Amino acid sequence: MIDYNEKKFVCPLDLGFEIIRGKWKAVILCHLGDGEKRFLELQRITCGISQKVLNEQLKSLEQDGLIEKVIYPEVPPKVEYFLTEKGKGLYPALKMIEEWASKHYKLNDNQC
């Protein structure tokens, strides 16, 4: 058993899927794999995520060390999110899953 954040996991795969579980985390990570993004830009390109949910997902990804938030001392404040080294290590696996889904399932053309 693996202990992480006061939870027990059967194996590393179980832990890995827990960290990216949910509708939005993997999508956010893939968008950040293309480069740093601001909050509203992430909200726009994720097609349908609310500000509340995006904020929660970004905080969770930041707590798990997959992304980093940079606040620039400007007025109004400029905030950008980007992948950490840990997040960059996960990115190729997410892209492989995306390519696999594109290959094996018919997808609509109007995707985000």
Biopython code that builds the backbone (N, CA, C, O; Angstrom):
import numpy as np
from Bio.PDB.StructureBuilder import StructureBuilder

atoms = [
    (1, "MET", "N", (0.839, -1.190, 0.000)),
    (1, "MET", "CA", (0.000, 0.000, 0.000)),
    (1, "MET", "C", (0.880, 1.247, 0.000)),
    (1, "MET", "O", (1.975, 1.268, 0.561)),
    (2, "ILE", "N", (0.363, 2.275, -0.644)),
    (2, "ILE", "CA", (1.057, 3.558, -0.722)),
    (2, "ILE", "C", (0.218, 4.585, 0.018)),
    (2, "ILE", "O", (-0.978, 4.717, -0.241)),
    (3, "ASP", "N", (0.842, 5.314, 0.940)),
    (3, "ASP", "CA", (0.162, 6.395, 1.649)),
    (3, "ASP", "C", (0.512, 7.719, 1.006)),
    (3, "ASP", "O", (1.685, 8.029, 0.799)),
    (4, "TYR", "N", (-0.534, 8.517, 0.684)),
    (4, "TYR", "CA", (-0.326, 9.848, 0.123)),
    (4, "TYR", "C", (-1.506, 10.720, 0.532)),
    (4, "TYR", "O", (-2.658, 10.349, 0.305)),
    (5, "ASN", "N", (-1.236, 11.858, 1.123)),
    (5, "ASN", "CA", (-2.279, 12.789, 1.567)),
    (5, "ASN", "C", (-3.350, 12.106, 2.410)),
    (5, "ASN", "O", (-4.546, 12.318, 2.208)),
    (6, "GLU", "N", (-2.907, 11.293, 3.348)),
    (6, "GLU", "CA", (-3.785, 10.594, 4.283)),
    (6, "GLU", "C", (-4.748, 9.617, 3.604)),
    (6, "GLU", "O", (-5.798, 9.290, 4.158)),
    (7, "LYS", "N", (-4.388, 9.152, 2.404)),
    (7, "LYS", "CA", (-5.164, 8.135, 1.704)),
    (7, "LYS", "C", (-4.244, 6.979, 1.368)),
    (7, "LYS", "O", (-3.029, 7.151, 1.274)),
    (8, "LYS", "N", (-4.819, 5.804, 1.187)),
    (8, "LYS", "CA", (-4.051, 4.616, 0.837)),
    (8, "LYS", "C", (-4.359, 4.230, -0.609)),
    (8, "LYS", "O", (-5.506, 4.267, -1.054)),
    (9, "PHE", "N", (-3.301, 3.861, -1.323)),
    (9, "PHE", "CA", (-3.435, 3.465, -2.718)),
    (9, "PHE", "C", (-2.818, 2.097, -2.912)),
    (9, "PHE", "O", (-1.819, 1.756, -2.279)),
    (10, "VAL", "N", (-3.422, 1.319, -3.793)),
    (10, "VAL", "CA", (-3.012, -0.059, -4.033)),
    (10, "VAL", "C", (-1.643, -0.130, -4.710)),
    (10, "VAL", "O", (-0.829, -0.997, -4.393)),
    (11, "CYS", "N", (-1.399, 0.795, -5.649)),
    (11, "CYS", "CA", (-0.156, 0.775, -6.416)),
    (11, "CYS", "C", (0.109, 2.169, -6.984)),
    (11, "CYS", "O", (-0.747, 3.048, -6.883)),
    (12, "PRO", "N", (1.277, 2.379, -7.576)),
    (12, "PRO", "CA", (1.568, 3.700, -8.160)),
    (12, "PRO", "C", (0.565, 4.124, -9.229)),
    (12, "PRO", "O", (0.267, 5.313, -9.346)),
    (13, "LEU", "N", (0.039, 3.189, -10.006)),
    (13, "LEU", "CA", (-0.952, 3.519, -11.029)),
    (13, "LEU", "C", (-2.224, 4.076, -10.386)),
    (13, "LEU", "O", (-2.792, 5.053, -10.875)),
    (14, "ASP", "N", (-2.662, 3.465, -9.311)),
    (14, "ASP", "CA", (-3.826, 3.923, -8.563)),
    (14, "ASP", "C", (-3.599, 5.357, -8.075)),
    (14, "ASP", "O", (-4.489, 6.197, -8.203)),
    (15, "LEU", "N", (-2.442, 5.639, -7.530)),
    (15, "LEU", "CA", (-2.096, 6.985, -7.070)),
    (15, "LEU", "C", (-2.061, 7.967, -8.235)),
    (15, "LEU", "O", (-2.601, 9.069, -8.133)),
    (16, "GLY", "N", (-1.434, 7.581, -9.333)),
    (16, "GLY", "CA", (-1.341, 8.458, -10.491)),
    (16, "GLY", "C", (-2.699, 8.849, -11.034)),
    (16, "GLY", "O", (-2.930, 10.012, -11.362)),
    (17, "PHE", "N", (-3.607, 7.876, -11.130)),
    (17, "PHE", "CA", (-4.945, 8.193, -11.623)),
    (17, "PHE", "C", (-5.727, 9.047, -10.626)),
    (17, "PHE", "O", (-6.553, 9.863, -11.034)),
    (18, "GLU", "N", (-5.485, 8.878, -9.355)),
    (18, "GLU", "CA", (-6.149, 9.724, -8.360)),
    (18, "GLU", "C", (-5.735, 11.190, -8.535)),
    (18, "GLU", "O", (-6.561, 12.092, -8.399)),
    (19, "ILE", "N", (-4.479, 11.416, -8.831)),
    (19, "ILE", "CA", (-3.969, 12.788, -8.959)),
    (19, "ILE", "C", (-4.569, 13.498, -10.166)),
    (19, "ILE", "O", (-4.774, 14.711, -10.118)),
    (20, "ILE", "N", (-4.857, 12.774, -11.250)),
    (20, "ILE", "CA", (-5.433, 13.421, -12.440)),
    (20, "ILE", "C", (-6.918, 13.104, -12.609)),
    (20, "ILE", "O", (-7.492, 13.368, -13.665)),
    (21, "ARG", "N", (-7.534, 12.545, -11.583)),
    (21, "ARG", "CA", (-8.947, 12.155, -11.653)),
    (21, "ARG", "C", (-9.843, 13.372, -11.880)),
    (21, "ARG", "O", (-9.555, 14.473, -11.411)),
    (22, "GLY", "N", (-10.900, 13.153, -12.586)),
    (22, "GLY", "CA", (-11.886, 14.202, -12.813)),
    (22, "GLY", "C", (-11.907, 14.636, -14.264)),
    (22, "GLY", "O", (-11.053, 14.252, -15.064)),
    (23, "LYS", "N", (-12.888, 15.434, -14.578)),
    (23, "LYS", "CA", (-13.110, 15.854, -15.950)),
    (23, "LYS", "C", (-12.072, 16.861, -16.437)),
    (23, "LYS", "O", (-11.770, 16.890, -17.631)),
    (24, "TRP", "N", (-11.521, 17.680, -15.558)),
    (24, "TRP", "CA", (-10.757, 18.825, -16.007)),
    (24, "TRP", "C", (-9.250, 18.764, -15.800)),
    (24, "TRP", "O", (-8.522, 19.426, -16.540)),
    (25, "LYS", "N", (-8.750, 18.012, -14.841)),
    (25, "LYS", "CA", (-7.319, 18.074, -14.518)),
    (25, "LYS", "C", (-6.422, 17.709, -15.699)),
    (25, "LYS", "O", (-5.467, 18.428, -15.992)),
    (26, "ALA", "N", (-6.710, 16.618, -16.367)),
    (26, "ALA", "CA", (-5.877, 16.212, -17.507)),
    (26, "ALA", "C", (-5.973, 17.229, -18.639)),
    (26, "ALA", "O", (-4.985, 17.493, -19.324)),
    (27, "VAL", "N", (-7.164, 17.803, -18.837)),
    (27, "VAL", "CA", (-7.359, 18.810, -19.882)),
    (27, "VAL", "C", (-6.524, 20.054, -19.569)),
    (27, "VAL", "O", (-5.858, 20.598, -20.449)),
    (28, "ILE", "N", (-6.564, 20.490, -18.336)),
    (28, "ILE", "CA", (-5.777, 21.658, -17.913)),
    (28, "ILE", "C", (-4.295, 21.388, -18.119)),
    (28, "ILE", "O", (-3.575, 22.235, -18.648)),
    (29, "LEU", "N", (-3.839, 20.214, -17.704)),
    (29, "LEU", "CA", (-2.424, 19.869, -17.861)),
    (29, "LEU", "C", (-2.012, 19.858, -19.331)),
    (29, "LEU", "O", (-0.925, 20.325, -19.671)),
    (30, "CYS", "N", (-2.866, 19.333, -20.201)),
    (30, "CYS", "CA", (-2.548, 19.317, -21.633)),
    (30, "CYS", "C", (-2.454, 20.733, -22.199)),
    (30, "CYS", "O", (-1.563, 21.025, -22.997)),
    (31, "HIS", "N", (-3.363, 21.606, -21.794)),
    (31, "HIS", "CA", (-3.299, 22.990, -22.266)),
    (31, "HIS", "C", (-2.034, 23.683, -21.752)),
    (31, "HIS", "O", (-1.421, 24.463, -22.481)),
    (32, "LEU", "N", (-1.645, 23.412, -20.528)),
    (32, "LEU", "CA", (-0.432, 24.032, -19.990)),
    (32, "LEU", "C", (0.820, 23.431, -20.614)),
    (32, "LEU", "O", (1.885, 24.048, -20.582)),
    (33, "GLY", "N", (0.706, 22.241, -21.178)),
    (33, "GLY", "CA", (1.831, 21.637, -21.891)),
    (33, "GLY", "C", (2.212, 22.435, -23.125)),
    (33, "GLY", "O", (3.337, 22.328, -23.615)),
    (34, "ASP", "N", (1.285, 23.231, -23.627)),
    (34, "ASP", "CA", (1.550, 24.097, -24.782)),
    (34, "ASP", "C", (2.206, 25.408, -24.374)),
    (34, "ASP", "O", (2.592, 26.201, -25.233)),
    (35, "GLY", "N", (2.335, 25.645, -23.073)),
    (35, "GLY", "CA", (2.948, 26.877, -22.572)),
    (35, "GLY", "C", (2.111, 27.501, -21.472)),
    (35, "GLY", "O", (0.964, 27.113, -21.249)),
    (36, "GLU", "N", (2.702, 28.480, -20.783)),
    (36, "GLU", "CA", (2.001, 29.101, -19.661)),
    (36, "GLU", "C", (0.726, 29.780, -20.133)),
    (36, "GLU", "O", (0.626, 30.252, -21.266)),
    (37, "LYS", "N", (-0.252, 29.814, -19.223)),
    (37, "LYS", "CA", (-1.555, 30.397, -19.531)),
    (37, "LYS", "C", (-2.034, 31.220, -18.341)),
    (37, "LYS", "O", (-1.685, 30.951, -17.191)),
    (38, "ARG", "N", (-2.844, 32.230, -18.649)),
    (38, "ARG", "CA", (-3.513, 33.013, -17.618)),
    (38, "ARG", "C", (-4.856, 32.358, -17.308)),
    (38, "ARG", "O", (-5.351, 31.541, -18.084)),
    (39, "PHE", "N", (-5.438, 32.722, -16.169)),
    (39, "PHE", "CA", (-6.664, 32.087, -15.692)),
    (39, "PHE", "C", (-7.788, 32.159, -16.736)),
    (39, "PHE", "O", (-8.362, 31.132, -17.094)),
    (40, "LEU", "N", (-8.099, 33.349, -17.218)),
    (40, "LEU", "CA", (-9.214, 33.489, -18.171)),
    (40, "LEU", "C", (-8.933, 32.775, -19.486)),
    (40, "LEU", "O", (-9.857, 32.284, -20.134)),
    (41, "GLU", "N", (-7.677, 32.713, -19.880)),
    (41, "GLU", "CA", (-7.318, 31.973, -21.093)),
    (41, "GLU", "C", (-7.596, 30.486, -20.894)),
    (41, "GLU", "O", (-8.138, 29.827, -21.783)),
    (42, "LEU", "N", (-7.225, 29.959, -19.728)),
    (42, "LEU", "CA", (-7.514, 28.554, -19.426)),
    (42, "LEU", "C", (-9.019, 28.299, -19.403)),
    (42, "LEU", "O", (-9.490, 27.282, -19.913)),
    (43, "GLN", "N", (-9.760, 29.216, -18.818)),
    (43, "GLN", "CA", (-11.209, 29.033, -18.758)),
    (43, "GLN", "C", (-11.802, 29.016, -20.166)),
    (43, "GLN", "O", (-12.678, 28.203, -20.464)),
    (44, "ARG", "N", (-11.335, 29.898, -21.016)),
    (44, "ARG", "CA", (-11.853, 29.986, -22.388)),
    (44, "ARG", "C", (-11.543, 28.711, -23.180)),
    (44, "ARG", "O", (-12.421, 28.186, -23.865)),
    (45, "ILE", "N", (-10.314, 28.209, -23.095)),
    (45, "ILE", "CA", (-9.931, 27.066, -23.928)),
    (45, "ILE", "C", (-10.394, 25.723, -23.373)),
    (45, "ILE", "O", (-10.321, 24.717, -24.078)),
    (46, "THR", "N", (-10.869, 25.682, -22.132)),
    (46, "THR", "CA", (-11.386, 24.426, -21.603)),
    (46, "THR", "C", (-12.875, 24.253, -21.863)),
    (46, "THR", "O", (-13.453, 23.235, -21.482)),
    (47, "CYS", "N", (-13.504, 25.228, -22.502)),
    (47, "CYS", "CA", (-14.889, 25.108, -22.986)),
    (47, "CYS", "C", (-15.884, 24.621, -21.936)),
    (47, "CYS", "O", (-16.253, 23.446, -21.920)),
    (48, "GLY", "N", (-16.306, 25.504, -21.082)),
    (48, "GLY", "CA", (-17.414, 25.151, -20.204)),
    (48, "GLY", "C", (-17.077, 25.029, -18.733)),
    (48, "GLY", "O", (-17.986, 24.844, -17.924)),
    (49, "ILE", "N", (-15.839, 25.123, -18.353)),
    (49, "ILE", "CA", (-15.498, 25.027, -16.937)),
    (49, "ILE", "C", (-15.847, 26.348, -16.259)),
    (49, "ILE", "O", (-15.576, 27.420, -16.800)),
    (50, "SER", "N", (-16.444, 26.268, -15.081)),
    (50, "SER", "CA", (-16.784, 27.487, -14.345)),
    (50, "SER", "C", (-15.535, 28.030, -13.654)),
    (50, "SER", "O", (-14.555, 27.308, -13.472)),
    (51, "GLN", "N", (-15.576, 29.297, -13.275)),
    (51, "GLN", "CA", (-14.441, 29.893, -12.568)),
    (51, "GLN", "C", (-14.171, 29.167, -11.268)),
    (51, "GLN", "O", (-13.015, 28.944, -10.907)),
    (52, "LYS", "N", (-15.240, 28.791, -10.554)),
    (52, "LYS", "CA", (-15.092, 28.096, -9.270)),
    (52, "LYS", "C", (-14.383, 26.757, -9.450)),
    (52, "LYS", "O", (-13.434, 26.447, -8.730)),
    (53, "VAL", "N", (-14.844, 25.979, -10.399)),
    (53, "VAL", "CA", (-14.250, 24.654, -10.620)),
    (53, "VAL", "C", (-12.820, 24.786, -11.131)),
    (53, "VAL", "O", (-11.942, 24.042, -10.692)),
    (54, "LEU", "N", (-12.568, 25.718, -12.048)),
    (54, "LEU", "CA", (-11.205, 25.916, -12.542)),
    (54, "LEU", "C", (-10.281, 26.294, -11.397)),
    (54, "LEU", "O", (-9.172, 25.769, -11.293)),
    (55, "ASN", "N", (-10.724, 27.188, -10.549)),
    (55, "ASN", "CA", (-9.913, 27.597, -9.401)),
    (55, "ASN", "C", (-9.604, 26.412, -8.493)),
    (55, "ASN", "O", (-8.468, 26.256, -8.045)),
    (56, "GLU", "N", (-10.598, 25.580, -8.218)),
    (56, "GLU", "CA", (-10.409, 24.384, -7.371)),
    (56, "GLU", "C", (-9.411, 23.415, -8.012)),
    (56, "GLU", "O", (-8.522, 22.895, -7.339)),
    (57, "GLN", "N", (-9.566, 23.179, -9.310)),
    (57, "GLN", "CA", (-8.689, 22.235, -10.006)),
    (57, "GLN", "C", (-7.252, 22.758, -10.059)),
    (57, "GLN", "O", (-6.308, 21.987, -9.888)),
    (58, "LEU", "N", (-7.081, 24.054, -10.293)),
    (58, "LEU", "CA", (-5.737, 24.631, -10.317)),
    (58, "LEU", "C", (-5.078, 24.533, -8.949)),
    (58, "LEU", "O", (-3.891, 24.221, -8.854)),
    (59, "LYS", "N", (-5.837, 24.796, -7.887)),
    (59, "LYS", "CA", (-5.285, 24.672, -6.529)),
    (59, "LYS", "C", (-4.862, 23.237, -6.243)),
    (59, "LYS", "O", (-3.803, 23.005, -5.660)),
    (60, "SER", "N", (-5.676, 22.284, -6.648)),
    (60, "SER", "CA", (-5.358, 20.875, -6.426)),
    (60, "SER", "C", (-4.097, 20.466, -7.202)),
    (60, "SER", "O", (-3.223, 19.792, -6.657)),
    (61, "LEU", "N", (-4.008, 20.872, -8.465)),
    (61, "LEU", "CA", (-2.824, 20.548, -9.271)),
    (61, "LEU", "C", (-1.573, 21.213, -8.709)),
    (61, "LEU", "O", (-0.480, 20.651, -8.769)),
    (62, "GLU", "N", (-1.742, 22.409, -8.165)),
    (62, "GLU", "CA", (-0.618, 23.111, -7.547)),
    (62, "GLU", "C", (-0.176, 22.391, -6.267)),
    (62, "GLU", "O", (1.022, 22.244, -6.023)),
    (63, "GLN", "N", (-1.134, 21.945, -5.453)),
    (63, "GLN", "CA", (-0.814, 21.217, -4.221)),
    (63, "GLN", "C", (-0.087, 19.911, -4.515)),
    (63, "GLN", "O", (0.774, 19.490, -3.743)),
    (64, "ASP", "N", (-0.430, 19.270, -5.628)),
    (64, "ASP", "CA", (0.223, 18.019, -6.002)),
    (64, "ASP", "C", (1.552, 18.251, -6.717)),
    (64, "ASP", "O", (2.236, 17.295, -7.082)),
    (65, "GLY", "N", (1.917, 19.516, -6.917)),
    (65, "GLY", "CA", (3.206, 19.841, -7.501)),
    (65, "GLY", "C", (3.289, 19.697, -9.010)),
    (65, "GLY", "O", (4.387, 19.629, -9.561)),
    (66, "LEU", "N", (2.143, 19.651, -9.693)),
    (66, "LEU", "CA", (2.147, 19.488, -11.145)),
    (66, "LEU", "C", (2.178, 20.820, -11.890)),
    (66, "LEU", "O", (2.665, 20.901, -13.017)),
    (67, "ILE", "N", (1.657, 21.855, -11.253)),
    (67, "ILE", "CA", (1.698, 23.184, -11.863)),
    (67, "ILE", "C", (2.209, 24.188, -10.844)),
    (67, "ILE", "O", (2.237, 23.925, -9.641)),
    (68, "GLU", "N", (2.608, 25.337, -11.352)),
    (68, "GLU", "CA", (3.031, 26.431, -10.490)),
    (68, "GLU", "C", (2.294, 27.687, -10.920)),
    (68, "GLU", "O", (2.014, 27.896, -12.100)),
    (69, "LYS", "N", (1.991, 28.510, -9.941)),
    (69, "LYS", "CA", (1.285, 29.765, -10.163)),
    (69, "LYS", "C", (2.275, 30.891, -9.896)),
    (69, "LYS", "O", (2.926, 30.918, -8.851)),
    (70, "VAL", "N", (2.387, 31.816, -10.837)),
    (70, "VAL", "CA", (3.269, 32.971, -10.672)),
    (70, "VAL", "C", (2.405, 34.229, -10.684)),
    (70, "VAL", "O", (1.628, 34.464, -11.611)),
    (71, "ILE", "N", (2.559, 35.024, -9.640)),
    (71, "ILE", "CA", (1.838, 36.292, -9.543)),
    (71, "ILE", "C", (2.843, 37.415, -9.758)),
    (71, "ILE", "O", (3.795, 37.564, -8.991)),
    (72, "TYR", "N", (2.626, 38.195, -10.795)),
    (72, "TYR", "CA", (3.519, 39.306, -11.114)),
    (72, "TYR", "C", (3.042, 40.562, -10.386)),
    (72, "TYR", "O", (1.842, 40.832, -10.342)),
    (73, "PRO", "N", (3.972, 41.332, -9.814)),
    (73, "PRO", "CA", (3.592, 42.534, -9.049)),
    (73, "PRO", "C", (3.205, 43.696, -9.962)),
    (73, "PRO", "O", (3.955, 44.660, -10.117)),
    (74, "GLU", "N", (2.043, 43.587, -10.552)),
    (74, "GLU", "CA", (1.523, 44.614, -11.449)),
    (74, "GLU", "C", (0.134, 45.020, -10.977)),
    (74, "GLU", "O", (-0.464, 44.343, -10.142)),
    (75, "VAL", "N", (-0.370, 46.106, -11.502)),
    (75, "VAL", "CA", (-1.734, 46.523, -11.218)),
    (75, "VAL", "C", (-2.460, 46.627, -12.555)),
    (75, "VAL", "O", (-2.069, 47.443, -13.389)),
    (76, "PRO", "N", (-3.499, 45.834, -12.789)),
    (76, "PRO", "CA", (-3.969, 44.737, -11.943)),
    (76, "PRO", "C", (-2.976, 43.578, -11.958)),
    (76, "PRO", "O", (-2.179, 43.454, -12.888)),
    (77, "PRO", "N", (-3.021, 42.729, -10.929)),
    (77, "PRO", "CA", (-2.063, 41.624, -10.847)),
    (77, "PRO", "C", (-2.162, 40.687, -12.050)),
    (77, "PRO", "O", (-3.256, 40.350, -12.503)),
    (78, "LYS", "N", (-1.025, 40.281, -12.545)),
    (78, "LYS", "CA", (-0.969, 39.315, -13.645)),
    (78, "LYS", "C", (-0.604, 37.965, -13.031)),
    (78, "LYS", "O", (0.389, 37.849, -12.313)),
    (79, "VAL", "N", (-1.412, 36.948, -13.319)),
    (79, "VAL", "CA", (-1.186, 35.610, -12.779)),
    (79, "VAL", "C", (-1.067, 34.637, -13.943)),
    (79, "VAL", "O", (-1.909, 34.631, -14.842)),
    (80, "GLU", "N", (-0.024, 33.816, -13.928)),
    (80, "GLU", "CA", (0.160, 32.790, -14.956)),
    (80, "GLU", "C", (0.376, 31.438, -14.295)),
    (80, "GLU", "O", (0.912, 31.342, -13.190)),
    (81, "TYR", "N", (-0.048, 30.406, -14.990)),
    (81, "TYR", "CA", (0.126, 29.026, -14.545)),
    (81, "TYR", "C", (0.988, 28.303, -15.566)),
    (81, "TYR", "O", (0.860, 28.527, -16.769)),
    (82, "PHE", "N", (1.871, 27.429, -15.075)),
    (82, "PHE", "CA", (2.701, 26.632, -15.976)),
    (82, "PHE", "C", (3.028, 25.290, -15.330)),
    (82, "PHE", "O", (2.908, 25.123, -14.116)),
    (83, "LEU", "N", (3.442, 24.342, -16.159)),
    (83, "LEU", "CA", (3.804, 23.012, -15.669)),
    (83, "LEU", "C", (5.137, 23.059, -14.925)),
    (83, "LEU", "O", (6.073, 23.740, -15.345)),
    (84, "THR", "N", (5.206, 22.330, -13.822)),
    (84, "THR", "CA", (6.471, 22.125, -13.126)),
    (84, "THR", "C", (7.201, 20.974, -13.828)),
    (84, "THR", "O", (6.681, 20.396, -14.782)),
    (85, "GLU", "N", (8.381, 20.652, -13.362)),
    (85, "GLU", "CA", (9.105, 19.505, -13.927)),
    (85, "GLU", "C", (8.293, 18.228, -13.758)),
    (85, "GLU", "O", (8.259, 17.387, -14.657)),
    (86, "LYS", "N", (7.644, 18.081, -12.619)),
    (86, "LYS", "CA", (6.792, 16.911, -12.375)),
    (86, "LYS", "C", (5.639, 16.872, -13.372)),
    (86, "LYS", "O", (5.315, 15.810, -13.905)),
    (87, "GLY", "N", (5.024, 18.015, -13.626)),
    (87, "GLY", "CA", (3.936, 18.109, -14.596)),
    (87, "GLY", "C", (4.408, 17.827, -16.009)),
    (87, "GLY", "O", (3.713, 17.174, -16.787)),
    (88, "LYS", "N", (5.612, 18.329, -16.342)),
    (88, "LYS", "CA", (6.174, 18.071, -17.673)),
    (88, "LYS", "C", (6.446, 16.584, -17.866)),
    (88, "LYS", "O", (6.362, 16.083, -18.987)),
    (89, "GLY", "N", (6.772, 15.874, -16.790)),
    (89, "GLY", "CA", (6.996, 14.434, -16.875)),
    (89, "GLY", "C", (5.723, 13.658, -17.164)),
    (89, "GLY", "O", (5.767, 12.600, -17.791)),
    (90, "LEU", "N", (4.595, 14.176, -16.714)),
    (90, "LEU", "CA", (3.297, 13.533, -16.935)),
    (90, "LEU", "C", (2.720, 13.864, -18.309)),
    (90, "LEU", "O", (1.957, 13.074, -18.865)),
    (91, "TYR", "N", (3.068, 14.995, -18.847)),
    (91, "TYR", "CA", (2.502, 15.496, -20.100)),
    (91, "TYR", "C", (2.583, 14.493, -21.266)),
    (91, "TYR", "O", (1.577, 14.305, -21.949)),
    (92, "PRO", "N", (3.728, 13.840, -21.527)),
    (92, "PRO", "CA", (3.773, 12.885, -22.653)),
    (92, "PRO", "C", (2.770, 11.736, -22.502)),
    (92, "PRO", "O", (2.205, 11.278, -23.495)),
    (93, "ALA", "N", (2.547, 11.272, -21.278)),
    (93, "ALA", "CA", (1.573, 10.198, -21.068)),
    (93, "ALA", "C", (0.159, 10.673, -21.395)),
    (93, "ALA", "O", (-0.626, 9.932, -21.986)),
    (94, "LEU", "N", (-0.161, 11.898, -21.014)),
    (94, "LEU", "CA", (-1.484, 12.449, -21.323)),
    (94, "LEU", "C", (-1.669, 12.617, -22.829)),
    (94, "LEU", "O", (-2.745, 12.335, -23.357)),
    (95, "LYS", "N", (-0.628, 13.072, -23.518)),
    (95, "LYS", "CA", (-0.704, 13.218, -24.974)),
    (95, "LYS", "C", (-0.879, 11.861, -25.650)),
    (95, "LYS", "O", (-1.587, 11.761, -26.653)),
    (96, "MET", "N", (-0.247, 10.819, -25.121)),
    (96, "MET", "CA", (-0.413, 9.476, -25.681)),
    (96, "MET", "C", (-1.860, 9.001, -25.532)),
    (96, "MET", "O", (-2.410, 8.390, -26.449)),
    (97, "ILE", "N", (-2.472, 9.277, -24.387)),
    (97, "ILE", "CA", (-3.873, 8.907, -24.175)),
    (97, "ILE", "C", (-4.768, 9.685, -25.135)),
    (97, "ILE", "O", (-5.716, 9.131, -25.693)),
    (98, "GLU", "N", (-4.466, 10.972, -25.326)),
    (98, "GLU", "CA", (-5.230, 11.799, -26.257)),
    (98, "GLU", "C", (-5.127, 11.252, -27.681)),
    (98, "GLU", "O", (-6.136, 11.163, -28.382)),
    (99, "GLU", "N", (-3.933, 10.892, -28.110)),
    (99, "GLU", "CA", (-3.728, 10.336, -29.448)),
    (99, "GLU", "C", (-4.422, 8.988, -29.598)),
    (99, "GLU", "O", (-5.004, 8.708, -30.646)),
    (100, "TRP", "N", (-4.371, 8.158, -28.575)),
    (100, "TRP", "CA", (-5.045, 6.865, -28.588)),
    (100, "TRP", "C", (-6.553, 7.054, -28.764)),
    (100, "TRP", "O", (-7.178, 6.361, -29.566)),
    (101, "ALA", "N", (-7.139, 7.998, -28.008)),
    (101, "ALA", "CA", (-8.580, 8.247, -28.115)),
    (101, "ALA", "C", (-8.939, 8.758, -29.508)),
    (101, "ALA", "O", (-9.956, 8.356, -30.073)),
    (102, "SER", "N", (-8.115, 9.639, -30.059)),
    (102, "SER", "CA", (-8.371, 10.162, -31.409)),
    (102, "SER", "C", (-8.321, 9.058, -32.452)),
    (102, "SER", "O", (-9.090, 9.067, -33.413)),
    (103, "LYS", "N", (-7.418, 8.112, -32.263)),
    (103, "LYS", "CA", (-7.249, 7.015, -33.223)),
    (103, "LYS", "C", (-8.399, 6.006, -33.157)),
    (103, "LYS", "O", (-8.843, 5.500, -34.187)),
    (104, "HIS", "N", (-8.876, 5.720, -31.957)),
    (104, "HIS", "CA", (-9.821, 4.621, -31.777)),
    (104, "HIS", "C", (-11.286, 5.028, -31.631)),
    (104, "HIS", "O", (-12.164, 4.165, -31.630)),
    (105, "TYR", "N", (-11.563, 6.312, -31.508)),
    (105, "TYR", "CA", (-12.939, 6.761, -31.316)),
    (105, "TYR", "C", (-13.236, 7.932, -32.229)),
    (105, "TYR", "O", (-12.405, 8.820, -32.418)),
    (106, "LYS", "N", (-14.438, 7.920, -32.795)),
    (106, "LYS", "CA", (-14.852, 9.025, -33.662)),
    (106, "LYS", "C", (-15.119, 10.237, -32.771)),
    (106, "LYS", "O", (-15.898, 10.166, -31.821)),
    (107, "LEU", "N", (-14.454, 11.357, -33.097)),
    (107, "LEU", "CA", (-14.572, 12.569, -32.311)),
    (107, "LEU", "C", (-15.195, 13.671, -33.148)),
    (107, "LEU", "O", (-14.995, 13.724, -34.361)),
    (108, "ASN", "N", (-15.950, 14.551, -32.503)),
    (108, "ASN", "CA", (-16.523, 15.717, -33.195)),
    (108, "ASN", "C", (-15.410, 16.688, -33.569)),
    (108, "ASN", "O", (-14.369, 16.728, -32.914)),
    (109, "ASP", "N", (-15.627, 17.461, -34.611)),
    (109, "ASP", "CA", (-14.630, 18.439, -35.041)),
    (109, "ASP", "C", (-14.563, 19.668, -34.157)),
    (109, "ASP", "O", (-13.526, 20.332, -34.130)),
    (110, "ASN", "N", (-15.627, 20.002, -33.427)),
    (110, "ASN", "CA", (-15.642, 21.221, -32.629)),
    (110, "ASN", "C", (-15.214, 20.936, -31.180)),
    (110, "ASN", "O", (-15.979, 21.141, -30.238)),
    (111, "GLN", "N", (-14.003, 20.471, -31.034)),
    (111, "GLN", "CA", (-13.464, 20.160, -29.716)),
    (111, "GLN", "C", (-12.665, 21.350, -29.192)),
    (111, "GLN", "O", (-12.289, 22.251, -29.941)),
    (112, "CYS", "N", (-12.421, 21.327, -27.904)),
    (112, "CYS", "CA", (-11.570, 22.344, -27.297)),
    (112, "CYS", "C", (-10.179, 21.759, -27.104)),
    (112, "CYS", "O", (-9.286, 22.442, -26.604)),
]
sb = StructureBuilder()
sb.init_structure("model")
sb.init_model(0)
sb.init_chain("A")
sb.init_seg("    ")
for serial, (resi, resn, name, xyz) in enumerate(atoms, 1):
    if name == "N":
        sb.init_residue(resn, " ", resi, " ")
    sb.init_atom(name, np.array(xyz, "f"), 0.0, 1.0, " ", f" {name:<3s}", serial, name[0])
structure = sb.get_structure()
